[in-house]
Amino acid sequence: MLLLSALTAIGPLTIDLYLSAFPQIVRELGTTESRIQLTLTATLAGLALGQLLIGSISDAIGRRLPLLTALSLYVLASAGIVFVQSVEMLTALRFVQGLTAAAGMVLSMAIVRDNFEGFQVGKVIARLMLVVGVAPILAPTIGAQFLRMGSWRLMFVALAVFGVLLLVLAALRLKESLPPELRRTGGTSAALRSYGSLVRDWSFFGLALLGGFYMAAMFTYISASTFVFQEQFGLSAQQYAIIFGAGAVSVTIGSQVNGALVGRVTPEQILRVIVPVGMVLSAGLLAATLSGAGLPVLVALIVLTLGTAGFVMPSVPAVALERNAHRAGSAAALLGAMQFGVGAGIAPLTGLIGGDVTITMAAVMFGVISVAGLLLLSLSRSLRAVPAAADDVAGSDTGDAGEDAQADELVVVSDVSELGVVAAAEAVVEAAEAAAEAPVVPATRRT
């Protein structure tokens, strides 16, 4: 778990370490704020695409080899950024950095699903989300110290060293979690079918979009916050790091409270409460910026809004992965891709729209959280559905294997909350066992 946590941290560190250096990079490379924000967009786009590619590949060949290969490329990309002289080269290498950092994030989630079942998935994911919360606390603070020592390029030296450390630890300590008999066969066409079936399943894809738009609020804040606090309010890099850390603490607290609630209430119930709360808080943030409220009020509303993301981040994958245990790599990849893909599209809006950056940031955050609320409303029926009883799904010993397999698929994509995640997992297991015992077609967990 410590190694998986460190691998999960590589994404947030890659995103956040250089945020406090944005003004310095603008001056040194002779570019604009919006162009530097696009380097963050390139990183998020790389993280989105990387999760799709690496997650699917890992379902076919296992988790270990893709992870080691990606970490090796990550080290090379990080070292290359140290020597860039143009914003175009910085943008390109940041894309590669995001593409390869995606391995640590998506494969950590898939390995969790390989090793845990039922409500334990939600609890372990909540612990990984603790890292996602702590890493942003540390990243801008560490980055600010690098600025005190000298150039922003030292930050990427540190990322290269961190990549080497993870590569060595993964090579020595990480065991393969996906045995050959459970790997997907069929090559690229099977991967495309897996993604296609996930996209066509609104109970999954709607959740992925919901998570993506909610995360877009965080990425909007991440991309604009350095200009809001350092340029508009005149704070130093160290003061900015403290405020940014407060938001990350809020995300962390939310994720850990969420983890403590798992087993008492379902992730679906958490989403139905937290998303509307986020809408109210982000509306308050927008109203505060329009009325010219001071820095303490803005910081308080931002911190509270970010805290709701700490509940959403673990709840969405806990629901989605539990329903797609037979294709956990592809499901985790598509979830991550939607989060970072939507974030990549939304994050630069504050720079492109222009005007008062504080108001623009608040407006975009309120807009994307409102979209997440509408998506939750569209999913309300499936989130309240009751999974079929295990006996009904499994059928008799003499039943048709094809019907059993269809029943297995039905439970996987439509089980939900009233009987709880544990009951749903039991239904899936019993259905899979019944399908495996059928005499006509031997069923497998993965398609």
Secondary structure as GFF3:
##gff-version 3
##sequence-region A 1 447
A	DSSP	alpha_helix	2	16	.	.	.	ID=ss1
A	DSSP	three_ten_helix	19	21	.	.	.	ID=ss2
A	DSSP	alpha_helix	22	29	.	.	.	ID=ss3
A	DSSP	alpha_helix	33	61	.	.	.	ID=ss4
A	DSSP	alpha_helix	64	81	.	.	.	ID=ss5
A	DSSP	alpha_helix	87	115	.	.	.	ID=ss6
A	DSSP	alpha_helix	119	149	.	.	.	ID=ss7
A	DSSP	alpha_helix	153	173	.	.	.	ID=ss8
A	DSSP	three_ten_helix	180	182	.	.	.	ID=ss9
A	DSSP	alpha_helix	187	200	.	.	.	ID=ss10
A	DSSP	alpha_helix	202	226	.	.	.	ID=ss11
A	DSSP	pi_helix	227	232	.	.	.	ID=ss12
A	DSSP	alpha_helix	237	261	.	.	.	ID=ss13
A	DSSP	alpha_helix	267	290	.	.	.	ID=ss14
A	DSSP	alpha_helix	295	322	.	.	.	ID=ss15
A	DSSP	three_ten_helix	325	327	.	.	.	ID=ss16
A	DSSP	alpha_helix	328	346	.	.	.	ID=ss17
A	DSSP	alpha_helix	349	353	.	.	.	ID=ss18
A	DSSP	alpha_helix	357	384	.	.	.	ID=ss19
A	DSSP	alpha_helix	390	394	.	.	.	ID=ss20
A	DSSP	alpha_helix	401	414	.	.	.	ID=ss21
A	DSSP	three_ten_helix	417	419	.	.	.	ID=ss22
A	DSSP	alpha_helix	420	437	.	.	.	ID=ss23
###
